[in-house]
């Protein structure tokens, strides 16, 4: 039974590291989108980046028990979503690009 538990923990750790690497690639793609686009495309890139960063922080808390990462992730996701809504409303009033 001990072997099964240690194998499950190792598999969970490897899966988490692979998912973290995938999040890093997604973060690079969203940063590229944010840097090279217009106003609306940059907004979309930054919104996606906050989602990726929040997910990565929460995964750090799950994998390595870093407790402040969960609170930071929740705050980042909430502030990122609110900021995106506010900025979209400003762009809509100003006519966009």
C-alpha positions in Angstrom: 0.0 0.0 0.0 2.9 2.4 0.7 4.2 1.9 -2.8 0.9 2.8 -4.3 0.7 6.0 -2.2 4.2 7.1 -3.1 3.6 6.3 -6.8 0.4 8.4 -6.7 2.2 11.3 -5.1 5.0 11.1 -7.6 2.6 11.0 -10.5 0.7 14.0 -9.1 4.0 15.9 -8.8 5.1 15.1 -12.3 1.7 16.0 -13.7 1.8 19.3 -11.8 5.3 20.1 -13.2 4.2 19.4 -16.7 1.1 21.5 -16.3 3.3 24.3 -14.9 5.5 24.1 -18.0 2.4 24.4 -20.2 1.3 27.4 -18.2 4.7 29.0 -18.8 4.3 28.5 -22.6 0.8 29.9 -22.4 2.2 33.0 -20.5 4.7 33.6 -23.2 2.1 33.4 -25.8 -0.2 35.9 -24.0 2.7 38.3 -23.4 3.5 38.2 -27.1 -0.2 38.9 -27.8 -0.2 41.8 -25.4 3.0 43.4 -26.7 2.4 43.2 -30.4 -1.3 44.0 -30.7 -3.6 47.0 -30.7 -5.6 48.2 -27.7 -8.2 45.5 -27.8 -5.7 42.7 -28.6 -3.5 43.9 -25.7 -6.4 43.9 -23.4 -7.2 40.3 -24.4 -3.5 39.3 -23.9 -3.3 40.8 -20.5 -6.6 39.3 -19.4 -5.4 35.9 -20.5 -2.1 36.4 -18.7 -3.8 37.2 -15.4 -5.7 34.0 -15.8 -2.6 32.0 -16.5 -0.7 33.7 -13.6 -3.5 33.1 -11.2 -3.7 29.4 -12.2 0.0 29.0 -11.8 0.0 30.6 -8.3 -2.8 28.3 -7.2 -1.0 25.3 -8.6 2.1 26.3 -6.5 -0.1 26.3 -3.4 -1.4 22.8 -4.2 1.9 21.3 -5.2 4.3 22.9 -2.7 2.0 24.1 0.1 2.9 27.8 -0.3 -0.1 29.2 1.5 0.1 32.8 0.5 0.0 31.8 -3.2 -3.7 30.9 -3.0 -4.7 34.2 -1.6 -2.6 36.0 -4.1 -4.0 34.0 -7.0 -7.6 34.7 -5.9 -6.9 38.4 -5.6 -5.1 38.5 -9.0 -8.0 36.7 -10.7 -10.6 39.0 -9.2 -8.7 42.2 -9.8 -7.8 41.1 -13.4 -11.4 40.4 -14.2 -12.6 43.7 -12.8 -9.8 45.6 -14.6 -10.7 44.0 -17.9 -14.4 44.9 -17.5 -13.6 48.5 -16.6 -11.1 48.9 -19.4 -13.5 47.4 -21.9 -16.1 49.9 -20.9 -13.6 52.7 -21.3 -12.7 51.5 -24.8 -16.4 51.2 -25.7 -17.0 54.8 -24.8 -13.9 56.0 -26.5 -14.6 54.2 -29.8 -11.9 51.5 -29.5 -8.9 51.6 -31.7 
